[in-house]
Amino acid sequence: MRGRSNDAEIYRLAIIGALLAILGDIIDLLILLKEFQKGSRQQNDTTIIEPFLFQ
């Protein structure tokens, strides 16, 4: 009986850890999107496209 309780606790901690990792990834993605939007507002279309054309 005690072994099942330990297994359940391990699975619960693993799920919590996975959810925290996913939450961290979502926060990183939101930060990157915010930086991209800020950068695209500061530049016009030619300054974004030119580096790809002249490589």
Secondary structure by P-SEA (a helix, b strand, c coil): caaaaaaaaaaaaaaaaaaaaaaaaaaaaaaaaaaaaaaaaaccccccccccccc
